[in-house]
């Protein structure tokens, strides 16, 4: 009988901006279970995925609470004083550009397990939490060499808001990048090594998540067993 192994695992996945911006809750044998359910009761898959997403939303709330508020960025100079996707809590991406996601943006995704790459995985992701703000990813993962390569020299020109005699004046700016300086500044303010907020928040909620996931898995396994028993009886009567 196909069944889900309730041995959950948390993993990360590299994303944009040279850092890990995704946390995945993985589970064994998920693809095989979905294959069996599609053959026996495809409608039940939607119910199961809805329950998994609901649990994922609880984990996402923990991550959002761990992300500093718009008015209280990790470093003072990260306040919204310049335009661009890396500005903390910015609402404007620059002239003609799409506005970036808020600092507390955490997306809850259910991967498409019909894709071949998921069908072949020994451990398949059932819920994926993705941090949408580049500024939050930078803050969370700065200094982790396995995920990013330090840029040297001057940055490209970007939109900037200057403060002149109490007034805000839009302009352009470039600044010199000092490798490791951002991570060191975060350390001085009390933030430790990467991951600073996302992983710790998820790991802190894992006992509750695991308990609820196991309850869903138990119901799924019971459902599969009941469907297989009913199918066996039907096949026996028709033979």
N, C-alpha and C positions, 0 to 999 in steps of 0.2 A: 504494500500500500504506500502511495505517495504521502509524505507528511513533512511538515516544517520542523526543522531543528531549532528549538527556541534558545539557541546560544547566540546572543546578539553581540555585535561588534561595532565599535565606532571607528571610522577612518576618515582621512582627509583626502581632498582631491585638489590638485593645482588648478587655479583659475586665472582670470585676467590679472593684469597689473603686477605680474611676476610673483604672486603670492598664493597661498592656499586660501580660498574663500568659500570652500564647501565642506560641510560635515555630512557624512553619510551614516545611516544606521543600516547595517548589513545583516543578512540572514542566510542560512544554508538551505539549499534545495527549493528555493522560492519559485524558480522558473518551472521546475517539474510540477509543482503543486498547481501553478496557474494553468499549465497544459491539461492537467487532469480535470480541473474545475471547468475549463472551457468546453470540454467534452461532456461533462455531466450536468453542470448548472452554471452557465455563463453569467446569468443575472446576479449570482451571489458574489462574483468578483467585484462588482461595483460597490456592494455593501462592505466588503472586506477592505477595499482601498479607502473608502470613506472613513472607516474606523482608524486605519493606519494614519491617514492625514490628520485626523482630529488629535491623535496622540502627538504627531509631529508639530502641530500648532502649539501645543503646550510647551514643547522644548524650545520652539521659536520665541515664545513669550519670555522664557528665562534668558535667552540671548539678548533680546531687546532691552530687558531691564538692566543687563550688565553693561550695555553700551552707554557711555556718558551722554547727557542731554545736549541739545543744540547750544544752549547758553552756557554750558560748562564743559568745553572741550578738554581733551587730555593735556594739551599745552596751550598756554595763553594766546600764542600767536596763530593758533589754528581757528580762532574765531572767524566768523564770516566777514572777512574784510577784503577778500578777493573773489573774483568769479572763477569758476572752473570746477571740474569734477572732484578734485582733491580737497577743496575747501570744506571745512567742517560744517555740516548742516546747510550747505548752500542750496539756494533755490534757482540759481541761474548758472548755466554752463558756459556763458560767453556769447558774444554776438553770433546769431545764426546757428547756435548749437543747442542740442537737446538738453533740458535740465537733468542733472544727475539725480539718482535716488537719494532719499534722506539718509542720514547717518544710521538711523535705527531700522533701516530696511533689511528684513530677513525673509526670504522667500521659502515657502514650503512646497517642495516638488515631489511628485511620484514618478520616478523614471519609467519610460516606456519599455517594459520588459519584453515586448515583441521583437525588439531589435536584436540582431544576431549577437552583438557583443555582450548583451546581458544574458542571453540564453546559454552562452558558453561559460559564464562565470561560475566558479565553485561557490562563492558567496555573492549573492546579488543584493544591491541596495533596494530597500523597500521605501525609505523616506530620505529625502535629501534637503538639508537646510543650506541655503545659499545667501551669503551676505552681499547685498546689492551695491553698497556705497564703496567706491574706491578709497575714500578717505578713511573709512572704518577698517578696511582691509589693511591699509598702510599702517594704521595705528596698531592693529592687532598683531601683525606679522613682521614689523620692522626689526631688522637685525638678525633674522633667521636666514643664515647663508644658504641653506639647502633649497630655499625657495626663491631667492632673489639675488641679483647681481647689482652691486652698487654702481650708480652712475657717477662719473667724474666730470669736472669742468662746469660750464654754465648750462642752465636749463634752457629749453626753448622759451621764446617770449610768450607771456601769458597776460591775461587781463588782471588788473589789480586795482583795488580801491585805496587811494592815499587819503590820509587824514591831515588836512591843512587848516590850522586855526579853528578846530572844532567842526570843520566841514568835510564831507566826503567827496573826493574828486577822483573820477575814473581815469585810469591810465594803463600803461603797459610796464612790464617789469621782467627782468631776468635775475636769477641769483646763482651764486656759486654753490655747488653741492659738495659737502664735506662728508665722505663715506663714514657711516656709523654715528654721525652726530645726532640724528633724530632718535635713534634707539637709546643713545646715552642720555639725551634730555628726558626721555620717558622714564628711564631708570631713576633719574634724580628726583622725579616727582612721585616715585613710589610704585610705578608700574614695572613688573619684572620682565622675564623673557617671553618671547612668543611661544605659544599663543597666549595673549594677555587676558582675553575675555571670552572669545567664542568657545574654544575647547573646554576651558574650566566650567563655563556655564552649562554646557551639554553634559559633561562628566558629573557635575553636581546633581543633575536631574536624572541621571541614568537609572538609579534604583526605582524611582517611580515610573519612568518610561518602560523599563524592563518588565515590571510587574503588570502594567496595562497591556503591553505587547504580548506577554505570555497568555494573558486572558483571551486576547483575540486569536492567538495561535491555537489555543485549546479548542475554541469554538470552530475554527477552520478545520482542524483535524477531525473533530467530531462530525462535522458536516460531510467531509470526504468519506469517512467510514460509513455513515448512514446512506450516502448516495451509492457507494459501492455495494453495500448489502442489498439495497433495493434493486440494483441492476442485476446482481447475482440471482435473486429470487425470480426476477422477470425472465432472465435467460433460462433458468431451470424449468419454469413453467411452460415456456415456449418450445422447449426441446422435446 
